[in-house]
Amino acid sequence: LEADYSRAFGDARKNNGTSQMFAQSVKDMQEFYADYNYEPWRIKGFPSIVPDAGGSVLKIPGEFDNGEPNRLQDVEWHSVENCRAQRSGCTKDDKASVGFDLGRPHRIEAGLDIGMFVFIIFVMVVLSYDIQRSVNQKVVEPLERMIAKVRDVASR
């Protein structure tokens, strides 16, 4: 996105202060991620209105916000390494970035974790029943028979 914004910055300087190039790039990015179970949530550092060095104002639309996710811990930010066009929101310390909402993948992961726990509990219950049955057959029943014989012999 940084390269597209930089090109739109140059294009806006040539075309009376307005460029739609970045808006198209953002739209293409959103369409690309529409088929995935995560999506870009917000982009920061790509302002729509940028003051130019010559005193004019450049209009580069494209910034969006898809609404805040339910849990902010589901957001993963990816920042640019360096800013190609100097502007507010993309300086030495504050880099332009894209936040991805990973809520759906995290919910799928949590559901699979719950399924794994249910499976493990089921296996433990089946194995404990099998061990109990085997111990009864091999230890408890023979001991009961021996005690019954001892009682029978002792009662005579």
Disulfide bonds with the S-S distance in Angstrom:
Cys83-Cys90 1.71
